[in-house]
Amino acid sequence: MKSTLRIAIPTFALMLLSSSVTAQGASQRPVVRAVRSAESISVDGMLSESVWTGQGTSAFMQRNPDEGAPASEKTEVWVAFDDAALYIAARLHDRAPDSIMTTLGRRDAYVTADWFSVFVDSYLDRRTGFMFSLSAAGTLLDGTLYNDDWNDFSWDGVWEGKVNIDSEGWTVEMRIPFSQLRFNDQEEYVWGINFRRDIGRKNEEAFLVYTPKKESGFVSRFANLVGIENISPPARVEALPYLNTRAEYKKPIAGDPFNMGRKYLPGVGADLKVGLGSNLTLDATMNPDFGQVEVDPAVVNLSDVETFFQEKRPFFIEGANTFRFGRGGSTNYWSFNWAEPTIFYSRRIGRAPSGSVPSADYVDKPVGTHILGAGKVTGKVWDYWNIGIVNAVTSREYARIQSAGTRSEVEVEPMTYYGIARAQRDFNDGKQGIGVITTFTNRMFDDQRLRNEMNANALVGGLDGWTFLDSEKTYVITGWLAGSRVSGSPNRMVSLQRSSMHYFQRPDATHIGVDSTATSLSGYAGRFMLNKQKGATNLNAAIGFISPSFNTNDLGFIWRTDYINAHIAAGYKWTEPTDYYRFLGLNTALFSSVDFEGNLTWAGWWIGVNYELPNYYFIWFNTAYNPETLNARRTRGGPLTVNPPGNEFVMGISTDSRKSVVFELFGFTYQSKSGNNYHTELSAEWKPAPNLTVRVGPSYSVNKTQSQWVGAFDDPTATATYGRRYLFSDFHQRTLAANVRLNWTFSPELSFQLFTQSLISSADYFKFKELARPKSYDFLIYGEKGSTFDESTFTADPDGNGPAAPIQFSNPDFNFKSLRGNAVFRWEYMPGSTLFLVWTQSRSDYENLGFFRFNRSMERLWNVKPENIFMVKITYWLST
């Protein structure tokens, strides 16, 4: 999507709202005055109270479509307060009130419509704040602001807002309790404030104080809100207890004593939020339930890298920006083949048990690790240091097994403690900043067998910061450094060194090697970046490094190690609309990566274009050329191979989001000697009614390669490849997937959401071969040059009647089908209190076949016995 309030994307976050009031001179900030209300304010959207009768703030300016021009429609805003809350009222004049876009979405769902938003920097730190928005249909949207330009919509405050449409346009009233804001206790207050109005039909964004398109900084530009006095930060105690009941139904398995086809699980728990003084907040959860969370999509992962899934659990996503590491100061973090390690990846807490299960006739293994309790402290201390602390404990988990009629339990996950601490602050009006982070994981084993399967403990620490190079904040250098240490038994450390994260066993590597006596593994990583924040020209350069032994995976996420990556990128943007475009951007970059031995593992030249047409269609494309490089991962712990030269082309187009039908088309192709990849996906969004949205997203991928990994086999006669034979094949994979999402919003408090994902993926492995020699892309194809291959038994003999032993392996062809989804009925029957009705279904099928047959796949998938989960959950918000 490419709509105005594209607030989930950092590039557009700085576009969020600008409003100002009384200008007191060209070089001074606008000032907005709040007045104390002497009467009770009824939040009904009618503006009937006397406090709204004076002159309001109305000096709104456009950021889009005509930057710097006065807003096309008049907007008046008033601010009031009493001992308990801040009140905002707005009169949004409209000369065509029948054209006001009143598209209705569920809470926190941005839809193209008319919106009014207020931003409050209650700490007056000019970098952070809160956002409260109301659409003309009454939808509430809220979030937090950070790093001056970015926002996070995971936070859900408890506040009220109502709208009313009349012959003059529409009106807004908001009540924001002081308990939802954070501020220091003072006699008189000066806060930062800003307002924004979106007029959907015109794609217009008007602000009191807007950020020019060629500049950066949003919160730092806010007007001053004055007049608030004689209030105190309230005591903040909120509790959200819940009750639920869960019914699970799946296909029973004959003889399996652990699968009777049904299971009923009642539950009770609570979330707690407590204000620790005026600046800190404690969030705690006991026996959390995440049943209303949307299911993860099905994936077919044939790589040696773990699949990354987004966090969706409310306790962990709320306030997650506090724990973001290496992100501060700069507004852009470009990346070219750089996989940023994550220091804190909250999905490790409550993960699926990772211990092995002994051979047994029947096994019942938990799908997740139970979180006994978790607590989080966030806020400001010590002269505006932002801090965040998380502590969590997960339970010891057991798998039930039965062998020869005897049942027993075996530990598959030890009790584990997780701790995260984060502190950050800025200095000199945001020109410099510094931060630290540390994570600690400690496992308490009962079954000593697990000591050889997972780390005993892990410690990661990091330092990050930024500094601007000039007083105008045009150029900024950001950077971070981190170190890690994991420890465990010698057997565990050997497994870790040989894992896909490290591959210390590579036979041709001179800078790494497996240490069989090690009981710990330590490493380091870092990255430094220069970014130009303002102006029509873009400049971005970075260098990053991850040592071979760096590891954050106990409580973080890392894709790869042992590489040094650098890039330099430059470009130009045209932001003033013409008859041919509304926006045009052109960028180019050079990039490369080497390992710590100096082998060039990736490089390229990239060009990208972004083009917004006058009709609000958006087109973007980029292309890249990659020269020949070396690959340290294709043999999965074996010798280096060659990456042949290749070319990439990517293109996307999206239509005008104001229309009732909106399309997005994306295409990708990569061509090289090693194979050809194609991917295309279409997203179609249909809005048949103002409160109903249907989004369908089919995609189709074709992956053809001449070097798909099959396996490795020891053979002392394979002297050219260090005593092992590395098997590959030609490979042809086709994947068809489709997402369907329906949002039906009956009122701002009542909604129904349906999400389904279907997936069919088939892969044909053929022309089996082995690597001929290191540092090459040469292969010995079985059945040629004296070798043999029996297709009926999948047996290969590398030298026919020679001394090499035959190799036998299983047919790797597959055809995988999956259908999963969930339906959620959500009713916020009181502010902060919610009733959920949830239905989740999943079904899958697997065949050892390599051909793609759509009708056959759908028929088999439809005939599979599904797994169904039904849940009712009710929460009740309590506050003092």
SULRATA-V869598 format. One record per residue. RES is the residue in three letters. SS is DSSP state (a for helix, b for strand, c for the rest). OMEGA is omega in radians with two decimals (NA if undefined). Layout:
res={RES:RES}
ss={SS:SS}
omega={OMEGA:OMEGA}
//
This chain:
res={MET:LYS:SER:THR:LEU:ARG:ILE:ALA:ILE:PRO:THR:PHE:ALA:LEU:MET:LEU:LEU:SER:SER:SER:VAL:THR:ALA:GLN:GLY:ALA:SER:GLN:ARG:PRO:VAL:VAL:ARG:ALA:VAL:ARG:SER:ALA:GLU:SER:ILE:SER:VAL:ASP:GLY:MET:LEU:SER:GLU:SER:VAL:TRP:THR:GLY:GLN:GLY:THR:SER:ALA:PHE:MET:GLN:ARG:ASN:PRO:ASP:GLU:GLY:ALA:PRO:ALA:SER:GLU:LYS:THR:GLU:VAL:TRP:VAL:ALA:PHE:ASP:ASP:ALA:ALA:LEU:TYR:ILE:ALA:ALA:ARG:LEU:HIS:ASP:ARG:ALA:PRO:ASP:SER:ILE:MET:THR:THR:LEU:GLY:ARG:ARG:ASP:ALA:TYR:VAL:THR:ALA:ASP:TRP:PHE:SER:VAL:PHE:VAL:ASP:SER:TYR:LEU:ASP:ARG:ARG:THR:GLY:PHE:MET:PHE:SER:LEU:SER:ALA:ALA:GLY:THR:LEU:LEU:ASP:GLY:THR:LEU:TYR:ASN:ASP:ASP:TRP:ASN:ASP:PHE:SER:TRP:ASP:GLY:VAL:TRP:GLU:GLY:LYS:VAL:ASN:ILE:ASP:SER:GLU:GLY:TRP:THR:VAL:GLU:MET:ARG:ILE:PRO:PHE:SER:GLN:LEU:ARG:PHE:ASN:ASP:GLN:GLU:GLU:TYR:VAL:TRP:GLY:ILE:ASN:PHE:ARG:ARG:ASP:ILE:GLY:ARG:LYS:ASN:GLU:GLU:ALA:PHE:LEU:VAL:TYR:THR:PRO:LYS:LYS:GLU:SER:GLY:PHE:VAL:SER:ARG:PHE:ALA:ASN:LEU:VAL:GLY:ILE:GLU:ASN:ILE:SER:PRO:PRO:ALA:ARG:VAL:GLU:ALA:LEU:PRO:TYR:LEU:ASN:THR:ARG:ALA:GLU:TYR:LYS:LYS:PRO:ILE:ALA:GLY:ASP:PRO:PHE:ASN:MET:GLY:ARG:LYS:TYR:LEU:PRO:GLY:VAL:GLY:ALA:ASP:LEU:LYS:VAL:GLY:LEU:GLY:SER:ASN:LEU:THR:LEU:ASP:ALA:THR:MET:ASN:PRO:ASP:PHE:GLY:GLN:VAL:GLU:VAL:ASP:PRO:ALA:VAL:VAL:ASN:LEU:SER:ASP:VAL:GLU:THR:PHE:PHE:GLN:GLU:LYS:ARG:PRO:PHE:PHE:ILE:GLU:GLY:ALA:ASN:THR:PHE:ARG:PHE:GLY:ARG:GLY:GLY:SER:THR:ASN:TYR:TRP:SER:PHE:ASN:TRP:ALA:GLU:PRO:THR:ILE:PHE:TYR:SER:ARG:ARG:ILE:GLY:ARG:ALA:PRO:SER:GLY:SER:VAL:PRO:SER:ALA:ASP:TYR:VAL:ASP:LYS:PRO:VAL:GLY:THR:HIS:ILE:LEU:GLY:ALA:GLY:LYS:VAL:THR:GLY:LYS:VAL:TRP:ASP:TYR:TRP:ASN:ILE:GLY:ILE:VAL:ASN:ALA:VAL:THR:SER:ARG:GLU:TYR:ALA:ARG:ILE:GLN:SER:ALA:GLY:THR:ARG:SER:GLU:VAL:GLU:VAL:GLU:PRO:MET:THR:TYR:TYR:GLY:ILE:ALA:ARG:ALA:GLN:ARG:ASP:PHE:ASN:ASP:GLY:LYS:GLN:GLY:ILE:GLY:VAL:ILE:THR:THR:PHE:THR:ASN:ARG:MET:PHE:ASP:ASP:GLN:ARG:LEU:ARG:ASN:GLU:MET:ASN:ALA:ASN:ALA:LEU:VAL:GLY:GLY:LEU:ASP:GLY:TRP:THR:PHE:LEU:ASP:SER:GLU:LYS:THR:TYR:VAL:ILE:THR:GLY:TRP:LEU:ALA:GLY:SER:ARG:VAL:SER:GLY:SER:PRO:ASN:ARG:MET:VAL:SER:LEU:GLN:ARG:SER:SER:MET:HIS:TYR:PHE:GLN:ARG:PRO:ASP:ALA:THR:HIS:ILE:GLY:VAL:ASP:SER:THR:ALA:THR:SER:LEU:SER:GLY:TYR:ALA:GLY:ARG:PHE:MET:LEU:ASN:LYS:GLN:LYS:GLY:ALA:THR:ASN:LEU:ASN:ALA:ALA:ILE:GLY:PHE:ILE:SER:PRO:SER:PHE:ASN:THR:ASN:ASP:LEU:GLY:PHE:ILE:TRP:ARG:THR:ASP:TYR:ILE:ASN:ALA:HIS:ILE:ALA:ALA:GLY:TYR:LYS:TRP:THR:GLU:PRO:THR:ASP:TYR:TYR:ARG:PHE:LEU:GLY:LEU:ASN:THR:ALA:LEU:PHE:SER:SER:VAL:ASP:PHE:GLU:GLY:ASN:LEU:THR:TRP:ALA:GLY:TRP:TRP:ILE:GLY:VAL:ASN:TYR:GLU:LEU:PRO:ASN:TYR:TYR:PHE:ILE:TRP:PHE:ASN:THR:ALA:TYR:ASN:PRO:GLU:THR:LEU:ASN:ALA:ARG:ARG:THR:ARG:GLY:GLY:PRO:LEU:THR:VAL:ASN:PRO:PRO:GLY:ASN:GLU:PHE:VAL:MET:GLY:ILE:SER:THR:ASP:SER:ARG:LYS:SER:VAL:VAL:PHE:GLU:LEU:PHE:GLY:PHE:THR:TYR:GLN:SER:LYS:SER:GLY:ASN:ASN:TYR:HIS:THR:GLU:LEU:SER:ALA:GLU:TRP:LYS:PRO:ALA:PRO:ASN:LEU:THR:VAL:ARG:VAL:GLY:PRO:SER:TYR:SER:VAL:ASN:LYS:THR:GLN:SER:GLN:TRP:VAL:GLY:ALA:PHE:ASP:ASP:PRO:THR:ALA:THR:ALA:THR:TYR:GLY:ARG:ARG:TYR:LEU:PHE:SER:ASP:PHE:HIS:GLN:ARG:THR:LEU:ALA:ALA:ASN:VAL:ARG:LEU:ASN:TRP:THR:PHE:SER:PRO:GLU:LEU:SER:PHE:GLN:LEU:PHE:THR:GLN:SER:LEU:ILE:SER:SER:ALA:ASP:TYR:PHE:LYS:PHE:LYS:GLU:LEU:ALA:ARG:PRO:LYS:SER:TYR:ASP:PHE:LEU:ILE:TYR:GLY:GLU:LYS:GLY:SER:THR:PHE:ASP:GLU:SER:THR:PHE:THR:ALA:ASP:PRO:ASP:GLY:ASN:GLY:PRO:ALA:ALA:PRO:ILE:GLN:PHE:SER:ASN:PRO:ASP:PHE:ASN:PHE:LYS:SER:LEU:ARG:GLY:ASN:ALA:VAL:PHE:ARG:TRP:GLU:TYR:MET:PRO:GLY:SER:THR:LEU:PHE:LEU:VAL:TRP:THR:GLN:SER:ARG:SER:ASP:TYR:GLU:ASN:LEU:GLY:PHE:PHE:ARG:PHE:ASN:ARG:SER:MET:GLU:ARG:LEU:TRP:ASN:VAL:LYS:PRO:GLU:ASN:ILE:PHE:MET:VAL:LYS:ILE:THR:TYR:TRP:LEU:SER:THR}
ss={c:c:c:c:c:c:c:c:c:a:a:a:a:c:c:c:c:c:b:c:c:b:c:c:c:c:c:c:c:c:b:b:b:b:b:b:c:c:c:c:c:c:c:c:c:c:c:c:c:a:a:a:c:c:c:c:b:c:c:c:b:b:b:b:c:c:c:c:c:b:c:c:c:c:b:b:b:b:b:b:b:c:c:c:b:b:b:b:b:b:b:b:b:c:c:c:a:a:a:c:c:c:c:c:c:c:c:c:c:c:c:c:c:c:b:b:b:b:b:b:b:c:c:c:c:c:c:c:b:b:b:b:b:b:b:c:c:c:c:b:b:b:b:b:b:b:c:c:c:b:b:b:c:c:c:c:c:c:c:b:b:b:b:b:b:b:c:c:b:b:b:b:b:b:b:b:b:a:a:a:c:c:c:c:c:c:c:b:b:b:b:b:b:b:b:b:b:b:b:a:a:a:c:b:b:b:b:b:c:c:c:c:c:c:c:c:c:c:a:a:a:c:b:b:b:b:b:b:b:c:c:c:c:c:c:c:b:b:b:b:b:b:b:b:b:b:b:b:b:c:c:c:c:c:c:c:c:c:c:c:c:b:b:b:b:b:b:b:b:b:b:b:b:b:b:b:c:c:c:b:b:b:b:b:b:b:c:c:c:c:c:c:c:c:c:c:c:c:c:c:c:c:c:c:c:c:c:c:c:c:c:c:c:a:a:a:a:c:c:a:a:a:a:c:c:c:c:c:c:c:c:c:c:c:c:c:c:c:c:c:c:b:c:c:c:a:a:a:c:c:c:c:c:c:c:c:c:c:c:c:c:b:b:b:c:c:c:c:c:c:b:b:b:b:b:b:b:b:b:b:b:c:c:c:b:b:b:b:b:b:b:b:b:b:c:c:b:b:b:b:b:b:b:c:c:b:b:b:b:b:b:b:b:c:b:b:b:b:b:b:b:b:b:b:b:b:b:c:c:c:c:b:b:b:b:b:b:b:b:b:b:b:b:b:c:c:c:a:a:a:a:a:c:c:c:c:b:b:b:b:b:b:b:b:b:b:b:b:c:c:c:c:c:c:b:b:b:b:b:b:b:b:b:b:b:b:b:c:c:a:a:a:a:a:a:a:a:a:c:c:c:c:c:c:c:c:c:c:c:c:c:c:c:c:c:c:c:c:c:b:b:b:b:b:b:b:b:b:b:b:b:b:c:c:c:c:b:b:b:b:b:b:b:b:b:b:c:c:c:c:c:c:c:c:c:c:b:c:c:c:c:c:b:b:b:b:b:b:b:b:b:b:b:b:c:c:c:c:c:c:c:c:b:b:b:b:b:b:b:b:b:b:b:b:c:c:c:c:c:b:b:b:b:b:b:b:b:b:b:b:b:b:c:c:c:c:c:b:b:b:b:b:b:b:b:b:c:c:b:b:b:c:c:c:c:c:c:c:c:c:b:b:b:c:c:b:b:b:b:b:b:b:b:b:c:c:c:c:c:c:b:b:b:b:b:b:b:b:b:b:b:b:c:c:b:b:b:b:b:b:b:b:b:b:b:b:b:b:b:c:c:b:b:b:b:b:b:b:b:b:b:b:b:b:b:b:b:b:b:b:b:b:b:b:c:c:c:c:a:a:a:c:c:b:b:b:b:b:b:b:b:b:b:b:b:b:b:b:b:b:b:b:b:b:b:b:b:c:c:b:b:b:b:b:b:b:b:b:b:b:b:b:b:b:b:b:b:b:b:b:b:c:c:c:c:c:c:c:b:b:b:c:c:c:c:c:c:b:b:b:c:c:c:c:b:b:b:c:c:c:c:c:c:c:c:c:b:b:c:c:c:c:c:b:b:b:b:b:b:b:b:b:b:b:b:b:b:b:b:b:c:c:b:b:b:b:b:b:b:b:b:b:b:b:b:b:b:c:c:c:c:c:c:a:a:a:a:a:a:a:a:a:a:c:c:c:b:b:b:b:b:b:b:b:b:b:b:b:b:c}
omega={-3.14:-3.10:-3.06:-3.03:-3.05:-2.92:3.10:-3.09:-3.05:-3.12:-3.12:-3.08:-3.12:3.12:-3.04:2.88:3.02:3.08:-3.12:-3.08:-3.02:3.12:-3.10:-3.12:-3.03:-3.06:-3.09:3.09:2.96:-3.14:3.05:-3.11:3.03:3.13:3.10:-3.14:3.10:-3.14:3.09:-3.11:3.08:-3.09:-3.12:3.14:-3.03:3.14:-3.11:-3.10:-3.08:-3.11:3.14:-3.05:-3.14:3.13:-3.12:3.07:-3.03:-3.06:-3.13:3.12:-3.12:2.85:3.04:0.01:-3.05:-3.05:3.08:3.13:3.06:3.09:-3.07:3.10:-3.10:3.07:3.08:-3.10:3.06:3.11:3.10:3.12:2.92:-3.07:-2.98:-2.96:2.99:-3.13:3.08:3.04:-3.14:2.98:-3.09:-3.11:3.11:-3.11:3.08:-3.06:3.11:-3.14:3.10:-3.12:-3.07:3.08:-3.05:3.07:3.07:-3.08:3.10:3.09:3.10:3.05:3.10:-3.05:2.99:-3.08:2.92:-3.08:3.03:3.13:-3.07:3.01:-3.01:3.03:-3.04:3.07:3.08:3.12:-3.05:3.12:-3.13:3.12:3.10:-3.07:3.05:3.03:3.13:3.08:3.10:3.11:3.09:3.07:3.13:-3.12:3.12:3.12:3.11:-3.14:3.05:-3.01:-2.97:3.13:-3.09:-3.06:3.11:-3.13:3.06:3.06:3.07:-3.10:-3.08:3.07:3.12:3.13:3.08:3.10:3.13:-3.06:-3.14:-3.10:3.08:-3.08:-3.08:2.92:3.11:2.98:-3.10:-3.13:3.10:3.11:3.14:3.10:3.09:-3.14:3.12:-3.12:-3.13:3.05:3.09:-3.03:2.90:3.11:2.97:3.14:3.09:3.13:3.11:3.02:3.05:3.03:-2.95:-3.03:-3.12:-3.00:-3.08:3.00:3.13:-3.07:2.91:3.06:-3.06:3.08:3.09:-3.04:3.14:3.13:3.12:-3.13:3.13:-3.11:-3.11:-3.14:-3.01:2.99:3.06:3.04:-3.10:3.05:3.13:-3.12:3.09:2.98:3.11:3.05:-3.06:2.95:-3.04:3.05:3.12:3.08:3.13:3.07:3.11:2.96:3.06:2.99:-2.99:3.10:-3.12:3.14:3.07:-3.07:3.10:3.11:-3.09:3.10:-3.12:-3.10:-3.09:-3.11:3.11:3.11:-3.14:-3.14:-3.13:-3.01:3.01:-3.13:3.08:3.14:-3.11:2.93:-3.10:3.08:-3.08:3.04:3.07:-2.98:-3.08:-2.95:-3.07:3.10:3.05:3.00:3.11:3.08:3.12:-3.11:-3.05:3.09:-3.11:-3.05:-3.11:-3.10:-3.13:-3.09:3.04:3.10:3.03:3.13:2.98:-3.04:3.11:-3.12:3.07:-3.10:3.12:3.07:3.11:3.07:3.12:3.03:-3.13:-3.06:-3.00:-3.09:-3.05:-3.11:3.13:3.14:-3.09:-3.13:3.10:-3.02:3.09:-3.07:3.12:-3.13:3.13:3.13:-3.09:3.09:-3.11:3.08:-3.10:-3.09:3.08:-3.09:3.06:3.11:-3.05:3.05:3.11:-3.12:3.14:3.09:-2.93:3.14:3.00:3.14:-3.05:-3.12:3.03:3.11:-3.03:3.11:-3.14:3.11:3.09:3.12:-3.09:3.11:-3.12:-3.09:3.02:-3.07:3.14:3.12:3.14:3.12:-3.05:3.09:3.14:3.13:3.12:3.11:-3.10:3.06:3.11:3.10:-3.09:3.09:2.98:3.06:2.99:2.91:3.01:-3.13:3.04:-3.14:3.08:3.01:-3.13:3.08:3.08:-2.99:2.99:-3.07:-3.11:2.96:3.05:-3.13:3.05:3.09:3.13:3.09:-3.13:-3.13:3.06:3.10:3.11:-3.12:3.12:3.07:3.14:2.97:-3.01:3.03:3.07:3.10:3.12:3.07:-3.09:3.05:-3.13:3.01:3.10:-3.09:2.95:3.10:3.08:-3.12:3.05:3.09:3.12:3.14:3.07:3.06:3.02:3.05:-3.14:3.09:3.13:-3.11:-3.09:-3.02:2.87:3.12:-3.07:3.09:-3.08:3.11:3.11:-3.06:3.13:-3.10:3.08:3.08:-3.12:3.13:3.10:3.07:-3.11:3.11:3.11:3.14:3.13:3.01:3.03:-3.05:-3.11:-3.07:-3.13:-3.13:3.11:-3.12:-3.13:3.00:3.07:3.13:3.07:3.05:-3.14:3.05:-3.12:3.03:3.05:-3.12:-3.14:-3.13:3.09:3.12:3.12:-3.13:3.06:3.11:-3.13:-3.14:-3.10:-3.09:-3.12:3.11:-2.99:3.14:3.13:-3.09:-3.11:-2.98:-3.11:3.14:3.13:-3.04:3.13:3.08:-3.10:3.06:-3.05:3.14:-3.05:3.01:3.07:3.12:-3.09:3.13:-3.09:3.13:3.10:3.08:3.11:-3.03:2.99:3.14:3.03:-2.98:-2.99:3.05:-3.13:3.13:3.09:3.03:3.14:3.13:-3.10:2.96:-3.12:-3.11:3.05:-3.08:-3.09:-3.04:3.10:-3.10:3.12:-2.90:3.09:3.11:3.10:3.13:3.11:-3.09:-3.06:3.09:3.07:2.99:3.09:-3.00:3.11:3.04:2.95:-3.07:3.12:3.14:-3.13:3.11:3.08:-3.01:3.13:-3.07:3.04:3.09:-3.03:3.14:2.98:3.10:3.10:3.11:3.13:-3.13:3.07:-3.08:2.94:-3.09:3.09:3.08:3.05:3.02:-3.04:3.02:3.12:3.11:3.11:-3.05:3.05:3.10:3.10:3.05:-3.02:3.05:3.12:-3.14:3.01:-2.98:3.05:-3.09:3.09:-3.14:3.09:2.89:-3.12:-3.13:3.04:3.06:3.04:3.13:-3.12:3.02:3.12:3.11:3.10:3.11:3.12:-3.11:-3.11:-3.04:-3.05:-3.11:3.02:-3.14:3.11:-3.08:3.09:2.97:-3.10:2.90:3.09:3.09:-3.13:3.12:3.14:3.02:-3.12:-3.14:3.08:3.09:3.07:-3.10:-3.07:-3.07:-3.14:-3.04:3.14:3.05:-3.09:-3.13:2.94:-3.14:-3.13:3.11:-3.10:3.02:3.04:-3.06:3.05:3.10:-3.09:3.13:-3.12:3.09:3.09:3.06:3.06:3.10:3.14:3.04:3.14:3.11:-3.12:3.12:-3.09:3.13:-3.11:-3.10:-3.07:3.12:3.07:-3.12:-3.13:-3.09:3.07:3.07:-3.13:-3.10:3.02:-3.14:3.11:3.13:3.09:-3.05:3.07:-3.10:3.06:3.14:3.11:-3.06:3.11:3.08:-3.10:3.12:-3.13:-3.04:-3.11:-3.12:2.94:3.02:3.05:3.07:-3.08:-3.00:3.10:3.06:2.83:-2.93:3.10:-3.12:3.05:-3.09:3.06:-3.14:3.10:3.02:3.06:-3.14:3.11:3.05:-3.14:-3.06:-3.09:3.08:3.09:-3.11:-2.99:-3.08:3.07:-3.11:3.13:3.10:3.05:3.06:3.07:-3.07:2.99:-3.13:3.10:-3.14:3.13:3.08:-3.14:-3.10:-3.10:-2.97:3.04:3.11:-3.09:-3.09:3.11:3.12:3.11:2.95:-3.13:-3.08:2.94:-3.13:-3.12:-3.04:3.11:3.06:3.05:3.11:3.13:3.07:3.10:-3.07:-3.11:-3.12:-3.07:3.10:-3.14:3.01:-3.01:-3.10:3.09:-3.13:-3.13:-3.05:-3.10:3.13:3.07:3.12:3.10:3.14:-3.11:3.07:-3.09:3.13:3.09:2.98:-3.04:3.10:3.14:3.00:3.13:3.13:3.04:3.11:-3.08:2.98:-3.04:3.13:3.04:-2.99:2.98:3.11:3.12:-3.10:-2.95:3.00:3.10:2.91:-2.97:3.00:3.11:3.11:3.05:3.07:-3.13:-3.12:-3.12:3.04:3.12:-3.11:-3.07:-3.09:-3.12:3.09:-3.03:-3.08:3.12:-3.11:-3.13:3.12:3.13:-3.13:-3.12:-3.11:3.11:3.05:-3.06:2.95:-3.10:3.05:3.08:-3.09:2.96:-3.13:3.10:3.07:3.14:-3.07:3.09:-3.10:3.03:NA}
//
